[in-house]
């Protein structure tokens, strides 16, 4: 069944690597935004009962627990998986208990690194010890399903520091891990600084592309040894802990998005709300674009480790090209990215756009 995504773009600080439409915004805007969210949800004509619910951001864990509970209460039914994105630093046992009582049963922690000097350059203020205590708080509150985000390629990252971050995954017995390779683009402060050859935010200490690829591949191998298998390019899980909500995106299952820059998919069209929170409170102004089911089946389905089944029309020539180059492989009838193809996935996906 479909899922629901709720965007909450408010943060306590803007991380240097972040390229999302989120940040430090006025308190009054937050009040208006919550009211606009409720209005958008109430105006929805529900054709189905959501199976999953996901609060993304921004930092929705900074929302007052009563406000979070109110939003959850506005969604029909009782989703089997309800995820809250959280930034380490203020996850008390009281707060985690309030989340669980409101219906949250999964938390995605934006840890990014367990190394203090790497975190300092991103603007984050937590430490490995804080993360350890806060995961203990989640478990004590009854939330045993959680994800830890890591970024491969942070400024100053080395093979030794990356290995230490992966060691913490084992120490904390994480059921789900997301590993993202650092993106360099002008939409983040760090990316803009690196592109302009500046030195703020440690831009000159960003590892090389080859080093970042090595970090990623070492994570794949080490997590696999821990029983945390890759099921999507950036996502790894112990059996049964895959993100049900995120799988909907790659399997082209319907979902509704609420809030600024939120996306929806009804099976036929892609819909996107206006990007900025200050515009959203005036009018969500959703833009509707017809989906391309043929192309999407390839560039979304191939993100999954299990790949896709035949038929492979109308891209037989492109597939043969990348089978020959070694970026694609076939296992039985299924087509999937090779280990090298995962690192060069955008090159493969561009064939289907």
C-alpha positions in Angstrom: 0.0 0.0 0.0 1.1 3.7 -0.4 3.1 5.8 2.0 3.2 9.3 3.3 6.1 11.7 3.5 6.0 14.9 5.6 8.7 17.5 5.0 9.9 19.6 7.9 12.7 21.9 6.6 13.7 23.6 9.9 17.1 23.0 11.4 19.1 24.3 14.4 22.1 24.9 12.1 22.8 24.5 8.4 25.5 21.8 7.8 28.2 22.7 5.4 27.6 19.7 3.2 23.8 20.1 3.0 22.2 20.9 -0.4 18.6 20.5 0.7 16.0 23.3 0.8 16.3 23.5 4.6 18.0 25.6 7.3 17.7 28.0 10.2 14.3 29.7 9.7 12.2 32.1 11.8 10.2 30.7 14.7 7.1 32.4 13.5 7.5 30.8 10.0 7.6 27.4 11.8 4.2 28.1 13.5 2.7 29.1 10.1 4.3 26.1 8.5 2.7 23.6 10.9 -0.7 25.2 10.3 -0.2 24.9 6.6 0.8 21.3 6.9 -2.4 20.5 8.8 -4.4 22.4 6.2 -2.9 20.4 3.3 -3.4 17.1 5.1 -7.0 17.9 6.0 -7.7 18.9 2.4 -6.6 15.5 1.1 -9.2 13.0 -0.1 -7.8 9.7 1.1 -8.3 6.9 -1.4 -6.3 4.4 0.8 -4.9 3.9 4.2 -1.1 4.6 4.4 1.2 1.7 5.2 4.3 3.9 6.0 4.9 7.4 7.3 8.2 9.3 7.0 9.1 12.6 8.5 12.1 14.1 6.7 13.9 17.4 6.7 15.4 19.5 7.9 15.4 18.1 11.4 11.9 17.0 12.3 13.2 15.6 15.6 13.4 19.2 16.8 9.7 19.6 16.5 7.8 19.7 19.8 6.6 16.2 20.5 3.0 17.5 20.9 3.2 19.0 17.4 4.6 15.7 16.0 1.8 13.8 17.7 -0.8 16.1 16.2 0.5 15.6 12.7 0.6 11.8 13.1 -2.9 12.0 14.4 -4.0 13.7 11.2 -2.9 10.8 9.1 -5.5 8.1 8.7 -5.0 4.5 10.0 -2.0 3.2 11.8 1.1 2.9 9.6 3.2 -0.2 10.2 6.4 1.8 9.8 6.7 5.4 11.0 10.1 7.0 10.6 11.5 10.2 12.1 14.7 11.8 10.9 16.8 13.0 13.9 20.0 14.9 14.5 22.0 13.6 17.4 22.3 16.1 20.3 19.0 16.3 22.0 17.4 12.8 22.0 16.6 12.4 25.7 14.8 9.4 27.1 11.7 11.6 27.7 11.7 12.8 24.1 12.2 9.4 22.6 9.4 8.0 24.8 7.1 10.8 23.6 7.9 9.9 20.0 7.2 6.2 20.6 3.9 7.0 22.3 2.9 9.2 19.3 3.5 6.3 17.0 7.1 6.6 15.8 8.8 3.1 15.6 11.8 3.9 13.5 14.4 6.7 13.8 17.0 7.7 11.1 20.0 9.4 12.8 22.0 11.9 10.8 25.3 10.9 12.4 27.5 11.3 9.3 30.7 10.6 11.2 31.9 9.4 14.6 35.1 11.5 14.4 35.1 14.8 16.2 37.3 16.8 13.9 35.3 15.6 10.8 32.0 16.6 12.5 33.4 20.0 13.6 34.0 20.9 9.9 30.4 20.1 9.0 28.9 22.2 11.8 27.6 19.3 13.8 28.1 19.3 17.5 27.6 15.7 18.6 30.2 13.2 19.5 30.4 9.4 19.2 29.6 9.1 22.9 26.5 11.3 22.5 25.3 9.1 19.7 25.9 6.0 21.8 23.9 7.4 24.7 21.0 8.6 22.5 20.7 5.2 20.8 20.5 3.7 24.3 17.7 6.2 25.0 15.8 5.1 21.8 16.1 1.5 22.8 14.9 2.2 26.3 11.9 4.0 24.9 11.0 1.0 22.8 12.4 2.2 19.4 14.8 -0.6 18.4 14.6 0.0 14.7 17.0 2.8 13.7 19.2 3.9 10.8 22.6 5.6 11.0 23.7 7.9 8.2 27.4 8.1 7.2 29.1 10.3 4.6 32.1 8.9 2.7 34.3 11.9 1.7 34.0 14.4 4.5 36.8 16.9 4.8 39.9 15.4 6.5 38.5 11.8 6.3 41.2 9.1 6.2 41.2 5.4 5.8 41.8 5.1 9.6 39.0 7.6 10.6 36.6 5.9 8.2 37.4 2.5 9.7 36.7 4.0 13.1 33.3 5.2 12.1 32.5 1.7 10.7 33.7 0.2 14.0 31.0 2.3 15.8 28.4 0.7 13.5 29.5 -2.7 14.9 29.7 -1.5 18.4 26.2 0.0 18.3 24.7 -3.1 16.6 22.9 -0.9 14.1 20.1 -2.7 12.1 20.3 -0.2 9.2 23.0 2.0 7.7 23.0 4.5 4.9 26.3 5.4 3.3 26.3 8.4 1.0 29.3 9.5 -1.1 29.9 13.3 -0.6 28.3 15.4 -3.4 30.2 18.5 -4.6 27.8 21.0 -6.0 27.1 24.7 -5.6 24.0 24.2 -3.5 26.0 23.5 -0.4 28.5 25.8 1.3 31.2 23.1 1.3 30.6 22.3 -2.4 30.5 25.9 -3.5 33.8 26.5 -1.6 35.4 23.5 -3.2 34.3 24.4 -6.7 35.7 27.9 -6.2 39.0 26.4 -4.9 38.5 28.1 -1.6 39.6 26.7 1.8 36.7 27.4 4.2 35.0 24.4 5.8 38.1 22.3 5.0 37.3 22.3 1.3 41.0 21.6 0.4 41.0 18.5 2.6 38.2 16.7 0.8 39.4 13.2 -0.2 39.9 12.4 -3.9 37.1 10.7 -5.9 39.2 7.5 -5.8 39.6 7.7 -2.0 35.8 8.2 -1.6 35.1 5.2 -3.8 37.6 3.2 -1.7 35.8 4.3 1.5 32.4 3.2 0.0 33.7 -0.2 -1.1 35.3 -0.9 2.2 32.0 -0.1 3.9 30.2 -2.5 1.6 32.6 -5.3 2.5 32.7 -4.6 6.2 29.0 -4.2 6.7 28.4 -7.4 4.8 30.6 -9.2 7.3 28.4 -7.8 10.0 25.3 -9.2 8.3 24.2 -5.7 7.1 23.7 -6.3 3.4 23.4 -3.6 0.7 19.9 -3.7 -0.8 20.1 -0.3 -2.6 23.1 1.8 -3.7 23.2 3.8 -0.4 21.3 1.6 1.9 22.3 -1.5 4.0 20.2 -3.5 6.4 20.0 -6.6 8.5 17.3 -9.0 7.2 13.9 -7.6 7.9 15.1 -4.1 8.6 15.0 -2.6 5.1 13.2 0.7 5.0 9.7 -0.1 3.8 9.0 3.5 3.0 12.1 4.2 0.9 11.5 1.0 -1.0 8.3 2.5 -2.4 10.4 5.1 -4.3 12.5 2.6 -6.1 9.6 0.2 -6.7 7.4 3.0 -8.1 4.7 2.5 -5.5 2.4 5.5 -4.8 3.1 7.9 -2.0 1.8 11.3 -0.9 4.1 14.2 0.1 3.1 17.1 2.4 5.1 20.2 3.0 7.6 22.4 1.1 9.5 20.6 -1.7 7.6 17.4 -0.9 7.0 15.0 -3.8 4.1 12.7 -4.5 3.5 9.9 -7.0 0.0 8.6 -7.8 1.1 5.9 -10.2 0.7 8.2 -13.3 2.1 11.6 -12.4 4.9 13.1 -10.3 3.8 16.0 -8.2 6.1 18.5 -6.4 5.2 21.2 -3.9 6.8 24.6 -4.0 10.4 24.4 -2.7 10.7 27.1 0.0 8.9 27.0 3.3 8.0 30.8 3.1 6.3 30.2 -0.2 4.6 27.0 0.9 2.7 28.7 3.8 1.1 30.9 1.2 0.4 28.3 -1.5 1.8 24.7 -1.9 1.6 25.4 -5.7 2.0 21.7 -6.7 3.5 21.1 -10.1 2.3 18.0 -11.9 4.5 16.1 -14.5 3.6 12.9 -16.2 5.7 10.0 -15.1 7.7 7.9 -17.6 7.1 4.3 -16.4 9.4 2.7 -18.9 12.5 4.8 -18.2 11.7 4.9 -14.4 11.6 1.1 -14.2 15.2 1.1 -15.2 16.8 4.0 -13.5 14.9 3.4 -10.2 14.8 -0.4 -10.3 18.5 -0.7 -11.0 19.3 1.2 -7.8 18.2 -2.0 -6.0 20.8 -4.7 -5.5 18.3 -7.3 -6.8 17.9 -5.3 -10.0 15.0 -5.8 -12.4 13.5 -8.7 -14.4 12.8 -8.8 -18.2 11.5 -7.4 -20.4 14.4 -5.0 -21.1 12.7 -3.2 -24.0 13.3 -0.6 -25.4 16.8 -0.3 -24.1 18.4 -3.5 -25.4 21.2 -1.7 -27.1 22.1 0.4 -24.1 22.0 -2.7 -21.8 24.3 -4.7 -24.2 26.7 -1.7 -24.2 27.0 -1.7 -20.4 27.0 -5.5 -20.1 30.1 -5.4 -22.4 31.6 -2.5 -20.4 31.1 -4.4 -17.1 28.9 -1.8 -15.5 25.8 -4.1 -15.7 25.6 -7.8 -14.9 23.0 -10.5 -15.2 22.3 -13.1 -12.6 19.8 -15.6 -14.0 17.2 -13.4 -15.7 17.8 -10.4 -13.4 19.7 -7.4 -14.6 21.7 -5.4 -11.9 24.6 -3.1 -11.5 28.0 -4.6 -11.1 30.2 -3.5 -8.2 32.0 -1.0 -10.5 28.6 0.0 -12.0 27.4 1.0 -8.5 30.2 3.6 -8.4 29.4 4.8 -11.9 25.6 4.4 -11.6 24.9 7.9 -13.0 26.7 7.0 -16.2 24.4 4.0 -16.5 21.2 5.7 -15.5 21.8 8.5 -18.0 21.0 6.0 -20.8 17.4 5.7 -19.6 16.5 9.4 -19.1 
